[in-house]
Amino acid sequence: MGIFSVLALPLLLLGISGIIYIYQSVRWLLSKSAVQNKVVVITDAISGLGKECSRVFHAGGARLVLCGRTWEKLEALYDALISVTDPSMTYAPKLILLDISDISCIRDVAKEILNCYGCVDILINNASMKVKGAVQSISLELDKKIMDANYFGPITLTKAILPNMISRRTGQIVLINSIQGKIGIPFRAAYAASKHAAVGFFDCLRAEMEEFDISVSTVNPTFICSYHRQPTPGNWEASIWKFFFRKVSYGVHPVEVAEEVLRTVSRKKQEVLMANPIPRAAVYIRTFFPELFFAIVASGIREKLKTEEE
């Protein structure tokens, strides 16, 4: 009886772990099956996240239309995808040249996209441009360029594809945005402004498209990185600002985001926030306790300036 009591808890935990693993595996398989034969358009497919999204949707049997600014990189991605999948279970991706920041060409490119299969089931707006610097050091021309890439580009492509979805009364639009569409971080004003604008547009679009059975989803990760960074040694532990936002800098791996995008599509989630507890808390503090949030931000700015002077 004593031995059984000792082993009961480990066996129970093992059993629960096994059930959770099976449950997650089944959900993952269902997520993949949900995109089988669907026409999926991915912008900036040649970026780190774009490649991972291409991989998971291609493995799920989607009919991919991959967009990017460089033909050679698109071809390299094409070769990588078809070399690791069963050709009898997948479709060869279609490749389209697209610079999302060149607004004047987007409507023509949208026609090319629609000509590939005659329709679009899922549009994944992934393209983005970043900039970092003090407000006074960023030119107005660069502000406009960031807004074109992160706001006007995605909404122009969405508007060009939307009539096809409305006529078929089906479809899904996914915006891969950023936590900075929820909170502004100093020295990223242009980037945060474009991300806030995109969130506002797609929130309105979600409500308007409900009558047409078109889903609109936004996925808001922290910084996307190619590896998990470790905090550098130093005295920043004493900084309230650094404590508040240090988790943001770790970011999330492109594989994690791509898999979440697939789950978002299959479950038709409306909004996803991919963040560790501290930046997640920052979003809620900004909403419910704005004065506290602004005080923490100001504290961080003062410390940064003091450190630079020293």
C-alpha positions in Angstrom: 0.0 0.0 0.0 2.9 2.4 0.8 4.6 1.8 -2.5 1.3 2.4 -4.4 0.9 5.7 -2.5 4.4 6.8 -3.5 3.9 5.9 -7.2 0.3 7.2 -7.4 1.2 10.9 -7.9 3.9 10.3 -10.5 1.7 7.9 -12.4 -1.2 10.4 -12.2 1.0 13.2 -13.5 2.4 11.0 -16.3 -1.2 10.1 -17.3 -2.3 13.7 -17.4 0.8 14.6 -19.4 0.0 11.9 -21.9 -3.6 13.0 -22.2 -2.5 16.6 -22.8 0.1 15.5 -25.4 -2.5 13.5 -27.3 -5.0 16.3 -27.1 -2.5 18.8 -28.5 -1.4 16.4 -31.2 -5.0 15.9 -32.3 -5.6 19.7 -32.3 -2.5 20.2 -34.3 -3.6 17.6 -36.9 -7.0 19.2 -37.1 -5.4 22.6 -37.6 -3.4 21.2 -40.5 -6.4 19.5 -42.1 -8.4 22.8 -41.9 -6.2 24.4 -44.5 -6.0 21.4 -46.9 -6.7 22.5 -50.5 -7.3 26.2 -49.3 -5.7 29.0 -51.4 -3.4 30.8 -48.9 -1.6 34.0 -49.8 1.4 34.9 -47.7 3.1 38.3 -48.1 6.8 38.7 -47.4 7.1 34.9 -47.6 10.9 35.2 -47.7 11.3 36.7 -44.2 12.0 34.4 -41.3 8.4 34.3 -40.2 7.2 34.1 -43.8 9.3 31.0 -44.4 7.9 29.3 -41.3 4.3 30.2 -42.2 5.0 28.8 -45.7 6.4 25.6 -44.3 3.4 24.8 -41.9 0.7 25.7 -44.5 2.5 23.9 -47.2 2.8 20.8 -45.0 -1.0 21.1 -44.3 -1.8 20.8 -48.0 -2.6 24.4 -48.7 -2.4 25.9 -52.2 0.2 28.6 -51.5 0.7 31.9 -53.3 4.0 33.2 -51.9 4.8 36.9 -52.3 8.1 38.6 -51.9 10.4 41.4 -53.2 13.2 39.2 -54.4 12.7 36.5 -57.1 15.8 34.6 -56.2 14.8 34.2 -52.6 11.3 33.2 -53.6 12.8 30.5 -55.8 15.0 29.3 -53.0 12.0 29.1 -50.7 10.1 27.1 -53.4 13.0 24.6 -53.7 13.2 24.2 -49.9 9.5 23.5 -49.6 9.1 21.0 -52.4 12.3 19.1 -51.3 10.9 18.2 -47.9 7.3 17.3 -48.6 5.4 14.5 -50.4 4.4 15.9 -53.9 1.4 13.6 -53.9 0.1 15.3 -50.7 1.0 19.0 -51.4 0.7 21.6 -54.1 3.7 23.4 -55.8 3.6 27.0 -54.5 2.9 29.9 -56.9 5.4 32.8 -56.7 4.5 36.4 -57.1 6.8 39.5 -56.9 5.4 42.0 -54.5 6.9 45.0 -52.6 4.1 45.8 -50.1 5.4 49.3 -49.6 4.9 50.1 -53.4 1.3 51.0 -53.1 0.9 51.9 -56.8 1.6 48.3 -57.9 -0.5 46.4 -55.4 -3.8 46.3 -57.3 -2.1 44.8 -60.4 -0.3 42.3 -58.2 -3.7 41.4 -56.6 -5.0 40.5 -60.0 -2.0 38.2 -60.5 -2.7 36.6 -57.2 -6.4 36.0 -58.1 -5.4 34.6 -61.5 -3.4 31.8 -59.8 -6.4 29.9 -58.6 -9.4 32.2 -59.3 -9.9 32.9 -55.6 -8.3 33.5 -52.2 -9.4 31.6 -49.1 -6.9 33.0 -46.6 -4.8 36.1 -46.9 -1.9 36.4 -44.4 -0.6 40.0 -44.2 2.9 39.3 -42.9 5.0 42.1 -44.5 6.4 44.7 -42.2 9.1 47.3 -41.8 10.8 48.4 -38.6 12.7 51.5 -37.6 14.2 52.7 -34.3 15.1 56.2 -33.3 14.0 59.3 -31.4 11.1 61.1 -33.0 13.1 64.2 -33.9 15.8 62.0 -35.7 13.3 60.2 -38.0 12.5 62.1 -41.2 8.9 62.6 -42.3 9.8 60.7 -45.5 10.8 57.6 -43.4 7.6 58.0 -41.3 5.6 57.8 -44.5 7.6 54.8 -45.8 6.9 52.9 -42.6 3.2 53.7 -42.8 3.1 52.5 -46.4 4.7 49.2 -45.5 2.9 48.5 -42.3 -0.5 50.1 -42.9 -1.4 51.3 -46.4 0.2 48.3 -48.1 -1.7 45.6 -46.1 -5.0 47.4 -46.3 -4.6 48.1 -50.1 -4.0 44.4 -50.8 -6.8 43.5 -48.4 -9.2 45.8 -50.2 -8.2 44.4 -53.6 -8.8 40.8 -52.5 -11.9 41.5 -50.4 -14.5 41.7 -53.3 -13.6 38.1 -54.3 -14.2 36.9 -50.7 -17.4 38.9 -50.4 -18.8 37.5 -53.7 -18.1 33.9 -52.4 -19.3 34.8 -48.8 -16.3 33.0 -47.4 -12.6 33.8 -46.5 -10.3 34.7 -43.8 -7.9 37.7 -43.4 -5.0 37.4 -41.0 -2.9 40.4 -39.9 0.4 39.5 -38.3 0.9 42.7 -36.3 2.8 43.4 -33.1 2.3 44.0 -29.4 3.3 47.6 -30.3 -0.1 47.9 -31.9 -1.3 47.8 -28.3 1.3 49.8 -26.4 3.9 52.3 -27.6 7.5 51.9 -26.7 9.9 54.9 -26.8 12.1 55.3 -29.8 9.7 53.3 -32.0 7.1 56.0 -32.6 6.7 55.5 -36.4 6.6 51.7 -36.1 4.1 51.8 -33.2 1.9 54.3 -34.9 1.6 52.1 -38.1 0.8 49.1 -36.0 -1.8 50.9 -34.0 -3.4 52.1 -37.2 -3.4 48.6 -38.6 -5.1 47.2 -35.5 -7.8 49.9 -35.7 -8.5 49.2 -39.4 -8.8 45.4 -39.0 -10.9 45.7 -35.8 -13.4 47.7 -37.9 -13.1 45.3 -40.8 -13.9 42.4 -38.5 -17.2 43.8 -37.5 -18.1 44.8 -41.1 -17.3 41.4 -42.6 -19.3 39.4 -40.1 -22.4 39.5 -42.3 -20.4 37.9 -45.2 -19.0 35.1 -43.0 -15.5 36.4 -43.5 -13.2 36.1 -40.5 -10.6 38.7 -39.6 -7.8 37.7 -37.2 -4.9 39.6 -35.7 -1.8 37.9 -34.2 0.2 40.2 -32.0 3.6 38.8 -30.9 6.4 40.6 -29.1 9.6 40.9 -31.2 10.1 38.1 -33.6 13.7 36.8 -33.4 15.6 33.9 -34.9 16.7 32.6 -31.5 15.9 33.2 -27.9 18.2 35.9 -26.6 19.5 35.9 -23.1 19.7 39.1 -21.0 23.1 40.7 -21.0 24.8 41.2 -17.7 24.7 44.6 -16.2 23.0 46.7 -13.6 19.7 47.0 -15.5 18.0 44.7 -13.0 17.6 47.8 -10.8 15.7 49.7 -13.5 11.9 49.7 -13.2 11.7 50.2 -17.0 13.9 47.3 -17.8 12.1 45.1 -15.4 8.8 46.1 -17.0 9.9 45.5 -20.6 12.8 43.1 -20.4 10.7 40.1 -21.5 9.7 42.0 -24.6 13.3 41.9 -25.9 13.4 38.1 -25.7 10.9 37.9 -28.5 9.3 34.8 -29.9 10.7 32.3 -32.4 9.3 32.4 -35.9 8.3 28.7 -35.6 6.1 29.5 -32.6 4.4 32.4 -34.4 3.8 30.3 -37.6 2.2 27.5 -35.6 0.0 30.0 -33.8 -1.0 31.5 -37.1 -2.1 28.0 -38.3 -4.1 27.5 -35.1 -5.6 31.0 -35.4 -6.8 30.2 -39.0 -8.2 26.8 -38.1 -10.1 28.0 -35.0 -10.9 31.4 -36.6 -9.6 33.3 -33.5 -10.3 37.0 -33.6 -7.2 38.2 -31.7 -4.1 36.6 -30.3 -1.5 38.2 -28.0 1.8 36.2 -28.0 3.7 37.6 -25.0 5.3 36.7 -21.8 3.6 37.7 -18.5 5.4 41.0 -18.1 4.6 42.6 -21.5 1.2 41.0 -21.4 0.6 42.8 -18.1 1.9 46.0 -19.6 -1.0 45.9 -22.1 -3.5 45.8 -19.3 -1.7 48.4 -17.2 -1.7 50.7 -20.2 -5.5 50.2 -20.5 -6.5 50.4 -16.8 -3.7 52.3 -15.1 -2.4 54.7 -17.8 -0.7 57.1 -15.4 1.3 54.2 -13.9 2.3 53.0 -17.3 3.5 56.5 -18.5 5.4 56.9 -15.2 7.3 53.7 -15.8 8.0 54.7 -19.4 9.3 58.1 -18.3 11.5 56.5 -15.7 13.1 54.3 -18.4 13.8 57.3 -20.6 15.5 59.3 -17.8 17.7 56.3 -16.9 18.7 55.8 -20.6 19.7 59.4 -20.9 21.6 59.3 -17.6 23.5 56.1 -18.7 24.4 57.8 -22.0 25.8 60.8 -20.2 27.9 58.7 -17.9 
